[in-house]
């Protein structure tokens, strides 16, 4: 992928004058080149993040851990020199969580142009950007962040990646997971199970039924390769993986 220039972002605006005015305070950032940090931010948005498109163009990241939100804040600031705000999520029925929100139409559009998904990821197709898939370093950082958000070390001694999707998007969801499966094999020689589902489904308030798509890394050698080449950043998950690898020795 070529460096992202101001002219590229201007194309997204209906009015060139409005675009140039919005870009004034961000001019020093361009051109923006693909990087491991941006790949990680894209991975965060694929996971526990959310991108809102027209007309507001903003993004946020949700976690139970303030420390984790500070990590995300640091990544955003290092790359784009902007900061957002942390607030408590008042509507969460499953415990206390926090949200780090960034109200920047320009940076939101930049991340969208780099491949960040917009809207509800359960109800919309997901596709990993080619610039990430085609580079081992970028893919590693992307997948590390996705596993941190959506992965676990389960009680049976396997690493699992699980994401919920609308049943109507089952086939597309399988394609998304299979692209992860094939690139884990290509870049790190990590074998996973085939993508699978179980009997669990969820009926949303809007009448849409969703299902969990799952994939596991089960074999000792493949778990060790994941530990060596990718690993978790989340301390709790990292500790569980360390114990699993030691137990396998």
Steps between C-alpha positions, in 0.01 A plus 500: 500500500630842406537778761168669573508861377282802572360473150374150584298620798366796303328257264277384786361848560211622284647851509871550434493828692345331803760224475793739487368694797459179703852389409679822601602389848596151378722605210819405687391135514497444124603292322392222737677174426378148582660384824484232767342755734218578255452125440460459876248784523302343215511170692365675809208640302429155353492377860379712791489826307225666300508737206203727434469626144292773341414754619690501832819310407645405840646188660533348845644204687340317794660310787456414867857615552601865518857382442393343170328822394818691584691259271258578217523873575879479478489327162259759359707790633831362371358458152266798466586742785139518620328394821149395589314456828428211735149462634313228686248299297173545686291258296709183546303234693801268534719709730700819494665582169659814363514661160778703339342721234670710232294767324707565190338479160834524322676220689185286490496535121870422481449178700198413285714547190759265653227236538340552841143363496210741547185425696385187681753225431249227588265616225751608233753303293862510617807481280864540602667769285740367236786723618483316834461153351792554261756594767611262777580778749171677444301176519675399823410826670143494370439143612664557839253779570204297369593203721543735797145625446322184384729214601527286813700216651226251579469246779592216264843644424433658160518854364165602355385786281124561512284768341122531472339561163151522356391160369439669164875575485617149592672433165676837499602444862657166403697679226627752753612230744654291223713797390637508856551124497691501170729791595581355842620194309680696227689742726551304824432134409218497756228244435150567629182298504252555225260785565192370680179601675304345784133480587498832684309781336370831625180676398552875509230751586482595131414140408839417349644167610877485556747218541857452624773420246794322661849379423757339732874439522525165676829326428795549730740607226254750355425649843875544554533673162215735590671575832833567326386699196175674604400462867249708691554848641221465756681400821239248614486324164878513464541339843255221412689435177833491683362243744363296210837496320687408819254221573554360151883483546 
